């Protein structure tokens, strides 16, 4: 499973202060810790970044990659900031994320193609969260069609069925599972040369839940999603119990070779 570390986000007080002061140490330390914990990408969420967002994203990308050899997932609503980050990024980045709104797809899909980036397409539009599974699938199919139109390979497209908090939207948590099942069938349903990948923002499921339940909810939900073919997740790689689930699932599904010490690798 492709693991995208979620911890560099402007909503964190430490990260928010570091971004504002252009203090590299907390950001580099967090990127390094996530890589060492098993992340394959590190998400960089700078929020709306309405003022000088391009300058901020460029600084963050350079700051991390000068010290830590890891690709990044660029997360902001500021499209100019996304491109500024892609211009200076070493290797293939992830654009996280593009909704199913046509005007955004028409900008960000060509950008992904231009820079050879992966891209997360989220089953969401400006109208909000889809009310049911069919609506999610319809949006996902529009995203797939846009990727094909602009020449983005299916192996670089990650579809996100939208995880919501179980504490406030329990039915939608189940709908996300059901939508994921259909996403995994899109190759056959749409006659695609290859299946798009799938990902989720895992920790959304435990938002608004008590702290003592968060890790358990995340771990259990991840296991369910993995059993239905989930390819990737944006999660907290510093949660050791969560990472044990990832390693154990790979063992039990024959993706990695068993050894008594597999948790220590």
N, C-alpha and C positions, 0 to 999 in steps of 0.2 A: 504493500500500500504506500502511495505517495503521501508523505507527511509534511504539512505546511504549518510551521510554527506561528502561533497567533499572538504572541506576547508583546510585540512592538506596535502598540496602538496609542493614539493620542488620548484615548479615554483613560489611560493609566496616568496617574499624577506624576510619577517619576519620568515616564517617557514624554508626557506633555511638557513638563518643565525643561527637559533636555532638548526637545525640539525648539522650544521658544528661545532658549539661551544658546542654541547651537553647541551644546555640550556633548561631545562624541562618546565619552566613556560609558554612561549607562546604556546607550544604544548598542555600542559594540559589545559590551559585556553580555547583554541579553541575546544578541545574535549568536555569539560564540557558545553560550550556555545551551541554546536551543539546538545548535548543530551537534554539540557533544552529546546531547540527550537523544539524538536520532532524527532530527528534522532534515528533510531533503531540500526544502525551500523555507525561507523566512518571510512572513507577511509583514509589510510595512504599511500601516494604516495611518495616514496623516489627516484623516477627516476631510471635511469639505475643502479646506485650504483655499479659501476664496481670495486671500491676499498673498501674493508672491508664492503661490503653491508650486510653480515650476521650479523656482529657485530652491525651495525647501526640499522637494523630492530629489532634485539633482544632488543636493548636499547629503541627504540621507543615504542614497545609493552609493555615492563615492565613499562616504565615511565608513559604511559597513564593509564594502567589498575591498577596500584597501587593507583591512585588518582580518577579515574572515572570508575564507574561500567558500562561498555558498551563494546560489542564485536566490533572487528575491521575487516576491509576489507584491505588486504595486497596487495599493488599495486607496482610492480617493475618487470623489465625484468630479474632481477638476481634471478635465480631459487634457488640458495643456500640461498639467503636472505629470500625468501618465506618460505623455510623449517625452517630456524632459528627462524623466527617469529612464525610459527605454534607450534614449540616445547615449547615455553614459554607462548603461548596464553591461557588465561582462557576461557573455553567454546569453542563453535564452531565459527571459523572465516570464512571469505570469501576469497577465492583466486581470485583476480581481476587483470588480466583476462588472459584467455588462448585463443590463436587464433586457427584456424582450421588446423594448420600445424601438421602433424602426429607425428613428433618427440617431439613436445611440449605436445601434448595430451598424449603421452605414458609416459611422466614423471609426468605431473601435475595431471592427473586423478587418478593414483594410490596414489599420495600424498594426494589428497582430501579424498580418501577412508581411507587411513591410519590414518589421523587426524580427521576424521569426519567433514570435512569442507564443506561449500557450495562453489560453483565455478561458475564464470561467463565465459561463452563461447561466444566469440565475432565473428561475421560473417566476419572474416578478415583472410587473409593469408599473407605469406611473399611477395606475388605478389601485395599486396595492397588492396584497397577498391574494393569490387565487383561492376561491372558495372551495374548490374540490380538485380531485385528481385529474379529471378531464381538462380542466383549465390549465393546470400545470403542464400537462402533456402538449397541449396546443401551443403554449408559449415555447416549450422546448423544441418543438418541431420547427417553429419560426426561426429560432436561433440556429438550428442545424442548417436550415435552408440558406440563411444568411452566410454562414461559414462556407458552405459549398459555393455560393455565388461569388464570394470574395477569395476563394482559393485557400482557405484555412484548412489544413488536414484534420481529419476527424481525430487523429491521435493527439492533436494539440488542443482539442475542444473538451472542456470539462463542464458537464451540466449539473447544476445545483437545484434540487427539488424544493429547497427552502425549509429549513428547520425552525420551528417556533417553540417557545417555552411550554413544556407540558403543564406547568402550574397555571397557565392562563389560556391555553389553546390545545387541550388534550386531543381532540378529534383531528386537528391539523397535524399533530405529531404522527398520528397513524396515516393520514393522507400522504405525508412525506414518504413514508415507507412504501406505500402502494404506488406512488408516482415513480419512485426509484426503480421498482420492478419493471414498469413500462419503459422507462428510459433505457434499461438494459436490453429491451427488445426492439429498439428503434432501427438497428441495422437491418433486421428482417422486415419490419413494418414499412420502412422508407426505401428499401432496396439500396442501402448505403454500401460502399466498398469496404468500409470498416466502421466499427461501432465507436461513437463518441465515448469519452470517459465520464466518470461521475465523481462528484465531490460534495461535501457539506460543511457548513460552519457548525461543528459539533456542539460546542459549548452553549449555543443558543437554547438547546433543549433544557438546560438546567438553570437558565436565568429565572429570577424571581423565586427560586427554591432555596430552602435553608442551606447554609454553607456545608453542613455535615452530609447533605444529600447530593451535592453537586457532582462529585467524582463518581459516585455510584451510578447516578443517572447517565452521566456521560459514557461510562464504561459499558453499561448494559445496552444503551442505545447504539453505541458503536458496534457491538457484537451483532445486534439484529441487522444493522445496515450492511455489515461485512458479509453476513450470511446471504444477503440478496445481491451481492456483487459490487458493493461500493469499491471504487478504485482509489479514492483519496479522501483526506479530511483535513480541514483547518482546525487545529486543536492545540492543546497545551502539552508540548512534549516534556515539560518538567514535572508533569503528573506521572510519577513512577508506576503507580498501579494501572493507569490507563495504558502506558507503554507496554506493560506486561501483557495486557490483553492483545495488543497488536502482534507482539512476538509469538504468543501462544497460538493465536489464530493462524498465523503463517505456518507454524509447526503442524497443527492439526489438519490443515488443508493442503499439506505437502508442498508448500511454497519454499520452505527452507528445511535443511536437514536437521533432524533431531540430535541433540546431545544433552546430557544431564545439566550442563552449564549454560543452556541456551539463553536464560534470562540475564546472564552476565555479559553477553556479547555486546 
